[in-house]
Amino acid sequence: MTIMENDVKFLDFVVKSLVENPQDVKITRTVDEMGVLMTLDVNRDDMGKIIGREGNTAKAIRTLLRVVGMKNNARVNLKINEPPENGSGTKTGAMKNLDEAMSDLNL
């Protein structure tokens, strides 16, 4: 399947060229009735490089992926996953704030 190879290879090359931790780049490709969805996971320290100032880098990557998709008669979208705040994958900061708020209500 050359289409899959083209879009994954392209995204892999572009992202790994931008980041400091290329070994942490993970790309997942799924296909459904809406088209192709490429999901990108990168190291937390590299998120700024992928998003760019005001999201311009992410917009450019998405535009280029759409061009690759159009050449292959496929609609390609990119989702950039936000890395977890800590190693366990849960956002404990948000839960602490919620717990504190709940305890404040019980006063």
Biotite code that builds the C-alpha atoms (Angstrom):
import biotite.structure as struc

atoms = struc.array([
    struc.Atom([0.000, 0.000, 0.000], chain_id="A", res_id=1, res_name="MET", atom_name="CA", element="C"),
    struc.Atom([2.065, 2.922, -1.270], chain_id="A", res_id=2, res_name="THR", atom_name="CA", element="C"),
    struc.Atom([-0.380, 5.619, -0.126], chain_id="A", res_id=3, res_name="ILE", atom_name="CA", element="C"),
    struc.Atom([0.112, 4.609, 3.495], chain_id="A", res_id=4, res_name="MET", atom_name="CA", element="C"),
    struc.Atom([3.854, 4.519, 3.037], chain_id="A", res_id=5, res_name="GLU", atom_name="CA", element="C"),
    struc.Atom([3.866, 7.978, 1.438], chain_id="A", res_id=6, res_name="ASN", atom_name="CA", element="C"),
    struc.Atom([1.888, 9.869, 4.060], chain_id="A", res_id=7, res_name="ASP", atom_name="CA", element="C"),
    struc.Atom([3.448, 8.123, 7.068], chain_id="A", res_id=8, res_name="VAL", atom_name="CA", element="C"),
    struc.Atom([6.980, 8.493, 5.680], chain_id="A", res_id=9, res_name="LYS", atom_name="CA", element="C"),
    struc.Atom([6.356, 12.145, 4.881], chain_id="A", res_id=10, res_name="PHE", atom_name="CA", element="C"),
    struc.Atom([4.987, 12.992, 8.327], chain_id="A", res_id=11, res_name="LEU", atom_name="CA", element="C"),
    struc.Atom([7.727, 10.965, 10.011], chain_id="A", res_id=12, res_name="ASP", atom_name="CA", element="C"),
    struc.Atom([10.436, 12.817, 8.075], chain_id="A", res_id=13, res_name="PHE", atom_name="CA", element="C"),
    struc.Atom([8.997, 16.289, 8.732], chain_id="A", res_id=14, res_name="VAL", atom_name="CA", element="C"),
    struc.Atom([8.332, 15.756, 12.444], chain_id="A", res_id=15, res_name="VAL", atom_name="CA", element="C"),
    struc.Atom([11.643, 14.037, 13.193], chain_id="A", res_id=16, res_name="LYS", atom_name="CA", element="C"),
    struc.Atom([13.429, 16.913, 11.428], chain_id="A", res_id=17, res_name="SER", atom_name="CA", element="C"),
    struc.Atom([11.807, 19.411, 13.807], chain_id="A", res_id=18, res_name="LEU", atom_name="CA", element="C"),
    struc.Atom([12.087, 17.716, 17.200], chain_id="A", res_id=19, res_name="VAL", atom_name="CA", element="C"),
    struc.Atom([14.942, 17.197, 19.666], chain_id="A", res_id=20, res_name="GLU", atom_name="CA", element="C"),
    struc.Atom([13.741, 13.688, 20.635], chain_id="A", res_id=21, res_name="ASN", atom_name="CA", element="C"),
    struc.Atom([13.016, 11.859, 17.350], chain_id="A", res_id=22, res_name="PRO", atom_name="CA", element="C"),
    struc.Atom([13.009, 8.490, 19.122], chain_id="A", res_id=23, res_name="GLN", atom_name="CA", element="C"),
    struc.Atom([9.792, 9.554, 20.930], chain_id="A", res_id=24, res_name="ASP", atom_name="CA", element="C"),
    struc.Atom([7.846, 10.306, 17.729], chain_id="A", res_id=25, res_name="VAL", atom_name="CA", element="C"),
    struc.Atom([4.924, 7.907, 17.248], chain_id="A", res_id=26, res_name="LYS", atom_name="CA", element="C"),
    struc.Atom([2.527, 8.070, 14.311], chain_id="A", res_id=27, res_name="ILE", atom_name="CA", element="C"),
    struc.Atom([-0.725, 6.111, 14.174], chain_id="A", res_id=28, res_name="THR", atom_name="CA", element="C"),
    struc.Atom([-2.711, 5.952, 10.934], chain_id="A", res_id=29, res_name="ARG", atom_name="CA", element="C"),
    struc.Atom([-6.396, 5.021, 10.818], chain_id="A", res_id=30, res_name="THR", atom_name="CA", element="C"),
    struc.Atom([-8.811, 5.011, 7.891], chain_id="A", res_id=31, res_name="VAL", atom_name="CA", element="C"),
    struc.Atom([-12.590, 5.413, 8.104], chain_id="A", res_id=32, res_name="ASP", atom_name="CA", element="C"),
    struc.Atom([-15.435, 6.869, 6.045], chain_id="A", res_id=33, res_name="GLU", atom_name="CA", element="C"),
    struc.Atom([-14.164, 10.404, 6.746], chain_id="A", res_id=34, res_name="MET", atom_name="CA", element="C"),
    struc.Atom([-10.725, 9.662, 5.306], chain_id="A", res_id=35, res_name="GLY", atom_name="CA", element="C"),
    struc.Atom([-7.295, 9.157, 6.839], chain_id="A", res_id=36, res_name="VAL", atom_name="CA", element="C"),
    struc.Atom([-6.542, 10.270, 10.384], chain_id="A", res_id=37, res_name="LEU", atom_name="CA", element="C"),
    struc.Atom([-2.900, 10.516, 11.370], chain_id="A", res_id=38, res_name="MET", atom_name="CA", element="C"),
    struc.Atom([-2.371, 10.756, 15.121], chain_id="A", res_id=39, res_name="THR", atom_name="CA", element="C"),
    struc.Atom([0.946, 12.162, 16.310], chain_id="A", res_id=40, res_name="LEU", atom_name="CA", element="C"),
    struc.Atom([2.581, 11.666, 19.702], chain_id="A", res_id=41, res_name="ASP", atom_name="CA", element="C"),
    struc.Atom([5.803, 13.494, 20.569], chain_id="A", res_id=42, res_name="VAL", atom_name="CA", element="C"),
    struc.Atom([7.893, 14.155, 23.664], chain_id="A", res_id=43, res_name="ASN", atom_name="CA", element="C"),
    struc.Atom([6.440, 16.859, 25.942], chain_id="A", res_id=44, res_name="ARG", atom_name="CA", element="C"),
    struc.Atom([9.574, 18.982, 25.424], chain_id="A", res_id=45, res_name="ASP", atom_name="CA", element="C"),
    struc.Atom([9.004, 18.978, 21.651], chain_id="A", res_id=46, res_name="ASP", atom_name="CA", element="C"),
    struc.Atom([5.355, 20.095, 21.642], chain_id="A", res_id=47, res_name="MET", atom_name="CA", element="C"),
    struc.Atom([6.300, 23.748, 21.131], chain_id="A", res_id=48, res_name="GLY", atom_name="CA", element="C"),
    struc.Atom([8.359, 22.903, 18.071], chain_id="A", res_id=49, res_name="LYS", atom_name="CA", element="C"),
    struc.Atom([5.499, 20.941, 16.512], chain_id="A", res_id=50, res_name="ILE", atom_name="CA", element="C"),
    struc.Atom([2.775, 23.479, 17.318], chain_id="A", res_id=51, res_name="ILE", atom_name="CA", element="C"),
    struc.Atom([4.878, 26.560, 16.520], chain_id="A", res_id=52, res_name="GLY", atom_name="CA", element="C"),
    struc.Atom([4.142, 30.174, 17.267], chain_id="A", res_id=53, res_name="ARG", atom_name="CA", element="C"),
    struc.Atom([0.357, 30.689, 17.153], chain_id="A", res_id=54, res_name="GLU", atom_name="CA", element="C"),
    struc.Atom([0.020, 27.158, 15.764], chain_id="A", res_id=55, res_name="GLY", atom_name="CA", element="C"),
    struc.Atom([1.637, 28.065, 12.457], chain_id="A", res_id=56, res_name="ASN", atom_name="CA", element="C"),
    struc.Atom([3.923, 25.023, 12.267], chain_id="A", res_id=57, res_name="THR", atom_name="CA", element="C"),
    struc.Atom([1.039, 22.625, 12.953], chain_id="A", res_id=58, res_name="ALA", atom_name="CA", element="C"),
    struc.Atom([-1.084, 24.409, 10.317], chain_id="A", res_id=59, res_name="LYS", atom_name="CA", element="C"),
    struc.Atom([1.729, 24.098, 7.772], chain_id="A", res_id=60, res_name="ALA", atom_name="CA", element="C"),
    struc.Atom([2.196, 20.374, 8.497], chain_id="A", res_id=61, res_name="ILE", atom_name="CA", element="C"),
    struc.Atom([-1.565, 19.815, 8.121], chain_id="A", res_id=62, res_name="ARG", atom_name="CA", element="C"),
    struc.Atom([-1.607, 21.715, 4.823], chain_id="A", res_id=63, res_name="THR", atom_name="CA", element="C"),
    struc.Atom([1.284, 19.667, 3.446], chain_id="A", res_id=64, res_name="LEU", atom_name="CA", element="C"),
    struc.Atom([-0.395, 16.426, 4.555], chain_id="A", res_id=65, res_name="LEU", atom_name="CA", element="C"),
    struc.Atom([-3.574, 17.443, 2.722], chain_id="A", res_id=66, res_name="ARG", atom_name="CA", element="C"),
    struc.Atom([-1.502, 17.984, -0.433], chain_id="A", res_id=67, res_name="VAL", atom_name="CA", element="C"),
    struc.Atom([0.050, 14.524, -0.048], chain_id="A", res_id=68, res_name="VAL", atom_name="CA", element="C"),
    struc.Atom([-3.457, 13.141, 0.439], chain_id="A", res_id=69, res_name="GLY", atom_name="CA", element="C"),
    struc.Atom([-4.853, 14.938, -2.615], chain_id="A", res_id=70, res_name="MET", atom_name="CA", element="C"),
    struc.Atom([-2.112, 13.436, -4.777], chain_id="A", res_id=71, res_name="LYS", atom_name="CA", element="C"),
    struc.Atom([-3.335, 10.032, -3.593], chain_id="A", res_id=72, res_name="ASN", atom_name="CA", element="C"),
    struc.Atom([-7.077, 10.818, -3.715], chain_id="A", res_id=73, res_name="ASN", atom_name="CA", element="C"),
    struc.Atom([-7.389, 10.644, 0.074], chain_id="A", res_id=74, res_name="ALA", atom_name="CA", element="C"),
    struc.Atom([-8.476, 13.142, 2.686], chain_id="A", res_id=75, res_name="ARG", atom_name="CA", element="C"),
    struc.Atom([-5.750, 13.307, 5.339], chain_id="A", res_id=76, res_name="VAL", atom_name="CA", element="C"),
    struc.Atom([-6.187, 14.930, 8.755], chain_id="A", res_id=77, res_name="ASN", atom_name="CA", element="C"),
    struc.Atom([-3.671, 15.280, 11.577], chain_id="A", res_id=78, res_name="LEU", atom_name="CA", element="C"),
    struc.Atom([-4.406, 15.042, 15.289], chain_id="A", res_id=79, res_name="LYS", atom_name="CA", element="C"),
    struc.Atom([-1.613, 16.014, 17.672], chain_id="A", res_id=80, res_name="ILE", atom_name="CA", element="C"),
    struc.Atom([-2.030, 14.308, 21.035], chain_id="A", res_id=81, res_name="ASN", atom_name="CA", element="C"),
    struc.Atom([-1.169, 16.293, 24.130], chain_id="A", res_id=82, res_name="GLU", atom_name="CA", element="C"),
    struc.Atom([1.367, 14.376, 26.222], chain_id="A", res_id=83, res_name="PRO", atom_name="CA", element="C"),
    struc.Atom([0.356, 13.499, 29.793], chain_id="A", res_id=84, res_name="PRO", atom_name="CA", element="C"),
    struc.Atom([1.457, 15.976, 32.474], chain_id="A", res_id=85, res_name="GLU", atom_name="CA", element="C"),
    struc.Atom([3.164, 13.272, 34.502], chain_id="A", res_id=86, res_name="ASN", atom_name="CA", element="C"),
    struc.Atom([4.377, 9.726, 34.009], chain_id="A", res_id=87, res_name="GLY", atom_name="CA", element="C"),
    struc.Atom([1.129, 8.062, 35.065], chain_id="A", res_id=88, res_name="SER", atom_name="CA", element="C"),
    struc.Atom([-0.912, 9.714, 32.317], chain_id="A", res_id=89, res_name="GLY", atom_name="CA", element="C"),
    struc.Atom([-3.347, 11.439, 34.669], chain_id="A", res_id=90, res_name="THR", atom_name="CA", element="C"),
    struc.Atom([-3.687, 15.148, 35.213], chain_id="A", res_id=91, res_name="LYS", atom_name="CA", element="C"),
    struc.Atom([-3.353, 15.246, 38.977], chain_id="A", res_id=92, res_name="THR", atom_name="CA", element="C"),
    struc.Atom([-3.144, 19.048, 39.042], chain_id="A", res_id=93, res_name="GLY", atom_name="CA", element="C"),
    struc.Atom([-6.681, 19.345, 37.711], chain_id="A", res_id=94, res_name="ALA", atom_name="CA", element="C"),
    struc.Atom([-7.963, 16.732, 40.149], chain_id="A", res_id=95, res_name="MET", atom_name="CA", element="C"),
    struc.Atom([-6.330, 18.459, 43.110], chain_id="A", res_id=96, res_name="LYS", atom_name="CA", element="C"),
    struc.Atom([-8.038, 21.680, 42.134], chain_id="A", res_id=97, res_name="ASN", atom_name="CA", element="C"),
    struc.Atom([-11.368, 19.896, 41.856], chain_id="A", res_id=98, res_name="LEU", atom_name="CA", element="C"),
    struc.Atom([-10.858, 18.164, 45.219], chain_id="A", res_id=99, res_name="ASP", atom_name="CA", element="C"),
    struc.Atom([-9.922, 21.464, 46.841], chain_id="A", res_id=100, res_name="GLU", atom_name="CA", element="C"),
    struc.Atom([-12.996, 23.106, 45.347], chain_id="A", res_id=101, res_name="ALA", atom_name="CA", element="C"),
    struc.Atom([-15.228, 20.317, 46.642], chain_id="A", res_id=102, res_name="MET", atom_name="CA", element="C"),
    struc.Atom([-13.768, 20.564, 50.140], chain_id="A", res_id=103, res_name="SER", atom_name="CA", element="C"),
    struc.Atom([-14.328, 24.319, 50.063], chain_id="A", res_id=104, res_name="ASP", atom_name="CA", element="C"),
    struc.Atom([-18.021, 23.722, 49.305], chain_id="A", res_id=105, res_name="LEU", atom_name="CA", element="C"),
    struc.Atom([-18.370, 21.524, 52.398], chain_id="A", res_id=106, res_name="ASN", atom_name="CA", element="C"),
    struc.Atom([-17.324, 24.366, 54.706], chain_id="A", res_id=107, res_name="LEU", atom_name="CA", element="C"),
])
